[in-house]
Each structure stands twice: as C-alpha cells, then as structure tokens.
Amino acid sequence: MTAIQWHSHVSQALSGLSKLAYPSKHDALGWYAKYLHHPDADFKPLAPKMTQIVSLEDIDLLVKWQKDERDIINQSASLCLAILGDARGQYFLTHNMRDNTDNLSTLVAPMTPTHWLQAQHGLGITHARQLQPLFESESYTVAARLLLIFNDLQNGWQAAKTDASNIDRPNRLIEALSFADNDTAVVYANILARYPNDVQHPNNQQALSSAWQYLSDYLSRQLSSVLSSHSEVITMMMDAMPNTADKGGVKGQSNNKASIRASILTTVSTENLQQLTNLSRHQQPLVRAQTISVICHLSELLAHDYYDDEDDVFETLQKWQRSLQALLSAHPVTATVNMAGDSSPTDKQDSSEVHYPYQSLAFGAWIGVIRAGDDYYANSSTTDQAIRGLMWLATQSSAFDTNNDEDWRDSTSRVLLPLLNHSSFDTRELAWACLYKLNMPAKKTG
C-alpha cells in the first residue's frame, strides 16, 4: 500500500469513526495518535473530526497536544478540551486577548467558527459578549443570536413549569442589546416583550409559549424568504427525490413543490426549536457539540442572499435538513433528554421583587432601531419589523398581563406620529395604518 493510499484509507476510517454514536468505544482518538506523526500525513483535513470523537478519557492526550508546535494540532486540541468542558481549553479562547487579537480570526483552516462556538458553549456562555465576534460574522450571526435566546428562554421555560416564583432573568439577551445589530435587536425585543414581568402570575408559561411561537414564526419567514429568492431550489429538491419524479403534469408538480416547501418550513417548528434547546444542554458533550453544529447549518442557510448561487443554497439546505434529521432521529422530540447541570451562574428573580421592565427594554430597543432607520442606507424592512413589534406591545401584551402600569398605546402613537414624514413610502404607509388601528384622531395625524 502506498503512502497516498494509506492516507486515504485512514482518512475515510477516521471520518467514519467520527459519525459513530459512541466513538470512544472504538479508540477513535487512538488512531489519530498513531497517525499524527507519520511523515506522509496531512493532519489538516482531519483535525475538525477530532471535535466529533473525543471523550473525557482523552483529556490527558489533548493536554499534551496543546503543546505541539503545529497550530492546527494545538488549536484543535484546545477546542476539543473546551467542548468537553475542561477549563484548559480556555487557553485558545482567551490567550490572544492581551494584544486585542480576535481569536475567532486566528482559527487555522479548516477549523471554523462552528468549532469555536462549540468550544464556547462547552465551557459555558455566561455573558453575551463571549459571542460578540460571531455577531460580526454574517454566516454565524443567527447561530449566536439563537444560542443566547435558547439559553435564556429555556431557563425561564423550565422555571415556569416547576417553580413560577423562581424565574431566571434573561440577562444574556439584555446584555446583547448593548452591541446588537438592528436585526438582532428587533428579535430580542420581541422575545423580551413576551417575557413575564410578574413571576407569580399564572400566565407565565403562556407568555413564554408566545415567545417560542414568535421565534418559530420569525425563522419560518426567514426561511421562506430564502426559498422565494431561490425558487429553483425546490425544483432541485424534487429532482433529488425519486418518488416525486413523475406525479402527472403541472398540477402535480405544483402540489409537490408546495408540499416540499411546507416540509422545509416545519423544520423550525416550536417543537424542534425546543428540542434543539434541550439537546444543547445534553449531559453528553458530543451531543451538545452536534446540536451546535446543526444550529450553525441553519445559520449558514439563512445567511444566503438573493445573489448567491442556487447550487450553494441547495447544498446548505441539505446540510441543515440532514443534520437536523440525524440529530432528532437519535434524540426524538418526544424523548426525555438527560440534561447536564447548568454551570452558568444566573440571577433568580425573587418573589419579593416581582416586576422587571422587560417590555420597557423592548420598547426602547425598537425605538433605537426606528431611529437608526432614518439613515438613507438603513434597511426599511427592519424598521417596519420594529414598528410591528411596537404594535404587538400596544395591542396584544394585555393578554399576558405584562404591564398594566404603562399605556403602551399612547406611547406607541407618539413614536409613530413622526414616521408619517419618513423618507420611505412603505414606512409612512405602515405608520398610518398602525395609527388608524390605534384610533388616533385624524386631526393629530394631519
């Protein structure tokens, strides 16, 4: 066997081992140890697989590899330690901070921001700013955005089901508002607006259910936008499914396309999102890491814009669907998830301090987005989403008794009035329609 053939066989074997449910039983990392110093070996293509096969039994070997002179080896070893929750993996995530170097930008290819996020998550995300570099990375903004939502919303959800007087504050979402882009601010404001103020109120679980439903609807709209911008992707999906090759004419094809589109949108159902949240806290580190990888595939899909190639969008869509299916097949939504204890410190909301102005924070965030929308180059769609958020607060929040002390209708009207002179026609029209719905007197809008 030639060195090239040997290299190919080992590469395939390691790739296969990385997909096993319990690779530690097959001494997968032992193969890496034997292969690492072979003179004909090229470790780079295989380094990312390490994050899928390591176990707690491998920690001593990983610590040793941290001292290797090759960046790809010491870096992947540190990332693996962090994924396993070992504090020694923190070295890579922080050692460049002294010279203000962004450690995300120092990743050695083929390691990706996905591995970086898996490592951050493995050590515990206690502050939103830990993920700030990802918010500046277009392909992974949604992943960072979702993970902070999952962390905070799940804390509140579990508390509402077990002890309504001990609900965690969504501190990560609140902190993220200080640096979030406008799109993220709109989403976080919508979550915060639905977060219960009164920890003793019987509708807390209903309020949090509304937040989950909003998140599902938001992601569904984002997915729908990608599919609408790349209509050929649905046709490509049909061609890839043998049982849909011949369904009898144009009408049958139209029905198939609608069915495929609907099935894609259901991948972001509330049930799936809640299970992803649960699995991100699974007691097995590799399950947690796999969940982060799935979330990143969704993020990459939603990052596609109108000008991206159809084949690229199709490939990313398949990665999202297949990775989600593989994860949920192994851990169905109906199954009980064994979650690891959350080591991240959280602030409990004492029953003697029953009010916290989440809706006021949301209101302020939406106003900030609207003001930023005065810029000629601003995204009017984001401005319009902020306006719709204000309208939800003005017309729907009473259903959850979120805050009876504030007249959100009056406050919203005061924000909308100046928008009748906005540079965007669509924004002016939306502001007028909203003021009409709020029964604003005509003389005030004239």
C-alpha positions in Angstrom: 0.0 0.0 0.0 1.4 3.4 -1.0 1.6 6.3 1.4 -1.2 8.1 -0.5 -3.5 5.1 -0.4 -2.8 4.6 3.3 -3.5 8.3 3.9 -6.8 7.9 2.0 -7.9 4.8 4.0 -7.1 6.3 7.3 -8.9 9.5 6.4 -12.0 7.5 5.5 -11.8 5.4 8.6 -11.5 8.5 10.8 -14.4 10.1 9.1 -16.5 7.0 9.7 -15.4 6.8 13.3 -16.4 10.5 13.8 -20.0 9.6 12.9 -20.4 6.8 15.4 -22.7 7.5 18.4 -20.0 6.4 20.9 -16.6 6.7 19.1 -14.7 6.4 22.3 -15.5 2.7 22.4 -13.5 2.3 19.2 -10.5 4.2 20.4 -11.0 6.7 17.6 -8.6 9.2 19.0 -6.0 6.5 19.3 -6.0 6.3 15.5 -5.2 10.0 15.5 -2.3 9.5 17.9 -0.8 6.9 15.6 -1.4 8.9 12.5 -0.3 12.3 13.9 3.5 12.0 13.3 3.5 9.9 10.2 5.9 11.6 7.7 3.3 11.4 4.9 0.3 12.6 7.0 -1.6 15.7 6.4 -3.4 16.4 9.6 -5.4 19.4 8.4 -8.3 17.7 6.6 -8.9 15.5 9.7 -8.5 18.0 12.5 -12.2 19.0 12.5 -13.2 15.4 13.0 -11.5 15.5 16.4 -14.4 17.5 17.8 -16.7 14.7 16.9 -14.8 11.8 18.5 -13.1 13.0 21.7 -14.2 11.8 25.1 -13.3 12.5 28.7 -10.8 9.6 28.6 -8.8 11.6 26.0 -8.2 14.7 28.1 -4.6 13.8 29.0 -3.7 13.3 25.4 -5.4 16.5 24.4 -3.4 18.5 27.0 -0.2 17.0 25.6 -1.2 18.0 22.1 -1.8 21.6 23.2 2.0 21.9 23.4 2.5 20.7 19.8 4.3 23.3 17.7 1.8 23.0 14.8 -1.0 25.4 15.2 -3.6 23.1 13.7 -2.9 20.5 16.3 -2.6 22.6 19.4 -5.6 24.7 18.4 -7.8 21.7 17.7 -6.7 20.1 21.0 -7.7 23.3 22.9 -11.0 23.4 21.1 -11.7 19.8 22.0 -10.9 20.3 25.6 -13.3 23.3 25.7 -16.0 21.2 24.1 -15.5 18.6 26.8 -15.9 21.3 29.4 -12.2 21.3 30.5 -11.1 24.7 31.6 -7.7 24.2 30.0 -9.4 24.6 26.6 -10.0 28.2 27.6 -6.4 29.0 26.6 -7.1 29.3 22.9 -10.3 31.3 23.5 -8.6 34.0 25.7 -4.8 34.0 25.1 -4.9 36.4 22.3 -7.0 39.0 24.2 -3.9 40.5 25.6 -2.9 42.0 22.3 -6.5 42.7 21.3 -6.4 40.0 18.6 -9.8 38.4 17.9 -9.3 34.7 18.5 -12.1 33.9 16.0 -10.0 35.4 13.2 -7.0 33.3 14.3 -8.6 30.0 13.6 -6.5 27.8 11.4 -8.3 26.3 8.4 -10.1 24.0 8.2 -11.3 24.8 11.7 -14.4 27.0 11.5 -16.5 29.4 13.7 -18.7 26.4 14.3 -15.9 24.7 16.3 -15.2 28.0 18.1 -18.9 28.2 19.1 -18.9 24.6 20.2 -15.9 25.4 22.4 -17.5 28.5 23.9 -20.7 26.6 24.6 -18.8 23.7 26.1 -17.2 26.0 28.7 -20.5 27.8 29.4 -21.8 31.1 27.9 -22.2 33.3 31.0 -22.1 36.6 29.2 -23.4 37.7 25.8 -20.2 39.4 24.9 -18.5 36.0 24.6 -20.3 35.6 21.3 -19.8 39.1 20.1 -17.3 38.1 17.4 -19.9 35.8 15.8 -22.4 38.7 15.6 -19.9 40.3 13.3 -19.7 37.2 11.1 -22.5 37.2 8.6 -22.8 33.4 8.3 -23.0 32.8 12.0 -24.9 35.8 13.4 -28.1 33.7 13.5 -26.3 30.9 15.4 -25.1 33.3 18.1 -28.5 35.0 18.2 -30.3 31.7 18.6 -28.0 30.3 21.2 -28.4 33.3 23.5 -32.2 33.0 23.1 -32.1 29.3 23.8 -30.1 29.7 26.9 -32.3 32.4 28.5 -35.7 31.2 27.2 -35.1 27.7 28.3 -34.2 28.9 31.8 -37.5 30.7 32.1 -39.4 27.9 30.5 -38.2 25.3 32.9 -38.8 27.6 35.9 -42.3 28.4 34.7 -43.1 24.6 34.6 -41.6 23.9 38.0 -41.4 26.9 40.3 -43.1 30.1 39.0 -41.6 32.1 41.8 -38.1 31.5 40.7 -37.8 32.6 37.1 -34.4 33.5 35.7 -33.9 36.9 34.2 -32.9 36.8 30.5 -29.6 38.6 31.3 -27.8 37.5 28.2 -30.5 39.0 25.9 -30.5 42.2 27.9 -26.7 42.4 27.7 -26.6 41.7 24.0 -28.8 44.8 23.3 -25.8 47.0 24.1 -24.0 45.8 21.0 -26.5 44.0 18.8 -27.2 44.9 15.2 -30.6 46.2 14.3 -31.9 42.8 13.1 -30.8 41.1 16.4 -32.3 44.0 18.4 -35.7 43.5 16.8 -35.7 39.8 17.5 -34.5 40.2 21.1 -37.0 42.9 21.7 -39.8 40.6 20.6 -38.6 37.9 23.0 -38.3 40.4 25.9 -41.7 41.9 25.2 -43.2 38.5 25.8 -41.2 37.7 28.9 -43.3 37.8 32.1 -42.7 40.6 34.5 -44.7 39.1 37.3 -43.0 35.9 38.5 -46.2 34.9 40.4 -48.6 35.4 37.5 -50.4 32.2 36.4 -50.0 33.1 32.7 -46.2 32.9 32.8 -46.0 29.7 30.8 -48.5 31.1 28.3 -46.3 34.2 27.9 -43.2 32.1 27.3 -45.1 29.9 24.8 -45.8 33.1 22.9 -42.1 33.8 22.8 -41.4 30.3 21.4 -44.1 30.8 18.8 -42.7 34.2 17.8 -39.3 32.6 17.3 -40.6 29.8 15.2 -42.7 32.3 13.0 -39.6 34.6 12.6 -37.4 31.7 11.5 -40.1 30.4 9.2 -40.4 33.8 7.5 -36.6 34.0 7.1 -36.5 30.5 5.5 -39.5 31.4 3.3 -37.6 34.5 2.1 -34.5 32.4 1.2 -36.7 29.9 -0.7 -38.6 32.7 -2.6 -35.3 34.2 -3.6 -34.0 30.9 -4.9 -37.1 29.2 -6.4 -35.1 26.6 -8.3 -34.0 25.1 -5.0 -37.5 23.5 -4.6 -37.2 22.0 -8.1 -33.8 20.7 -7.2 -35.3 19.1 -4.1 -37.9 17.4 -6.3 -35.3 16.1 -8.7 -33.3 14.6 -5.8 -36.4 12.7 -4.6 -37.0 9.7 -6.9 -40.6 9.2 -5.7 -41.6 12.6 -6.9 -40.1 12.3 -10.4 -43.4 11.6 -12.1 -46.6 13.0 -10.5 -48.6 13.7 -13.5 -48.4 17.1 -15.1 -48.0 20.7 -14.0 -50.7 20.5 -11.2 -48.9 17.5 -9.6 -45.6 19.3 -9.7 -47.1 22.4 -8.2 -48.6 20.3 -5.3 -45.2 18.6 -4.8 -43.4 22.0 -4.7 -45.9 23.3 -2.1 -45.5 20.2 0.0 -41.7 20.3 -0.1 -41.7 24.0 0.8 -44.1 23.3 3.7 -41.9 20.5 5.0 -38.8 22.8 4.9 -40.6 25.4 6.9 -41.7 22.9 9.6 -38.0 22.2 10.4 -38.2 25.4 12.6 -41.3 24.4 14.4 -41.6 25.3 18.1 -41.2 21.6 19.0 -37.9 21.3 17.0 -36.6 24.5 18.4 -37.3 23.4 22.0 -35.7 20.1 21.4 -32.6 21.8 20.0 -32.5 23.8 23.1 -32.8 20.7 25.3 -30.1 18.9 23.3 -27.8 21.9 23.6 -27.8 21.0 27.3 -27.5 17.3 27.0 -25.3 15.5 29.5 -23.1 14.1 26.7 -20.6 16.7 25.5 -20.6 15.4 21.9 -24.4 15.6 21.7 -24.2 19.2 22.8 -21.5 19.9 20.2 -23.5 18.1 17.5 -26.5 20.4 18.3 -24.4 23.5 17.9 -23.3 22.2 14.5 -26.9 21.8 13.5 -27.8 25.3 14.6 -24.8 26.6 12.6 -26.1 24.9 9.5 -29.4 26.8 9.9 -27.4 30.0 10.4 -25.5 29.4 7.2 -28.7 28.7 5.3 -30.4 31.9 6.5 -27.3 34.0 5.6 -27.8 33.3 1.9 -28.8 36.4 -0.1 -30.5 36.9 -3.4 -27.3 36.8 -5.5 -26.0 33.5 -4.1 -25.7 30.6 -6.4 -28.7 28.1 -6.4 -26.4 25.1 -6.0 -24.8 26.6 -2.9 -28.2 27.3 -1.4 -29.3 23.8 -2.2 -26.2 22.3 -0.6 -26.6 24.4 2.5 -30.3 23.5 2.8 -29.5 19.8 2.5 -26.9 20.1 5.3 -29.5 21.7 7.6 -32.2 19.2 6.8 -29.9 16.1 7.0 -28.1 17.2 10.2 -31.4 18.1 11.9 -32.9 14.7 10.9 -29.9 12.8 12.1 -29.9 14.6 15.4 -33.7 14.2 16.0 -33.7 10.6 14.9 -31.2 9.8 17.6 -33.0 12.1 20.1 -36.7 12.4 19.1 -38.7 15.3 20.2 -40.9 13.1 22.4 -38.0 11.5 24.2 -36.8 12.7 27.6 -33.4 14.5 27.4 -30.9 13.9 30.1 -29.6 17.4 30.6 -26.3 18.4 32.2 -26.4 20.7 35.1 -26.2 24.3 34.0 -22.9 25.6 35.4 -23.6 29.1 34.2 -24.5 31.5 37.0 -27.9 33.0 36.7 -29.8 35.7 38.6 -33.0 34.4 40.1 -35.9 36.8 40.3 -37.0 36.9 44.0 -40.8 36.8 44.6 -40.5 39.9 46.7 -39.3 41.7 43.6 -41.9 40.7 41.2 -41.6 43.3 38.5 -38.8 43.9 35.9 -39.3 46.2 32.9 -38.7 43.8 30.1 -41.4 45.5 28.0 -39.7 48.8 28.6 -36.4 47.4 27.4 -38.1 46.0 24.3 -39.8 49.4 23.7 -36.5 51.2 23.9 -34.8 48.7 21.6 -37.5 49.1 18.9 -37.2 52.9 19.2 -33.5 52.6 18.7 -34.0 50.6 15.5 -36.5 53.0 14.2 -34.2 56.0 14.8 -31.4 54.1 13.0 -33.8 53.6 10.2 -33.7 57.4 9.5 -30.4 56.7 7.8 -30.8 56.6 4.0 -29.0 53.3 3.8 -30.9 51.7 6.6 -33.0 48.6 6.0 -36.6 49.7 5.9 -37.7 46.1 6.5 -36.0 46.1 9.9 -37.7 49.5 10.7 -41.0 48.0 9.7 -40.4 45.0 11.9 -39.7 47.3 14.8 -43.0 49.2 14.2 -44.9 45.9 14.2 -43.2 45.0 17.4 -44.5 48.2 19.0 -47.9 47.4 17.7 -47.8 44.0 19.3 -46.9 45.6 22.6 -49.7 48.2 22.2 -52.5 45.7 21.2 -51.6 42.2 22.5 -49.5 42.5 25.6 -52.5 42.9 27.8 -53.4 39.3 27.1 -50.4 38.2 29.2 -50.8 41.0 31.8 -47.2 42.0 31.0 -47.5 45.5 32.4 -50.7 47.3 33.5 -48.9 50.4 34.6 -47.9 51.6 31.2 -50.1 53.0 28.5 -48.4 51.3 25.6 -51.0 52.5 23.1 -50.3 56.1 23.8 -46.5 55.7 23.9 -46.6 53.8 20.6 -48.7 56.5 19.0 -46.2 59.2 20.0 -43.4 57.1 18.3 -45.5 56.6 15.1 -46.6 60.1 14.5 -43.2 61.5 13.3 -42.9 58.5 11.0 -45.7 60.0 8.8 -42.8 62.1 7.4 -40.4 59.2 7.0 -38.3 59.0 3.8 -39.6 55.5 3.0 -43.1 55.3 1.5 -43.7 51.8 2.9 -42.8 53.0 6.4 -45.1 56.0 6.1 -47.9 53.8 4.9 -47.4 51.3 7.8 -47.2 54.1 10.4 -50.5 55.5 9.1 -52.2 52.1 9.1 -51.0 51.5 12.7 -52.2 54.9 13.9 -55.6 54.2 12.4 -55.7 50.9 14.2 -54.8 52.7 17.5 -57.7 55.1 16.8 -55.5 58.1 16.6 -57.7 61.2 16.0 -57.4 62.4 12.4 -56.6 66.0 13.4 -53.4 64.7 15.1 -52.2 62.9 12.0 -52.9 65.8 9.7 
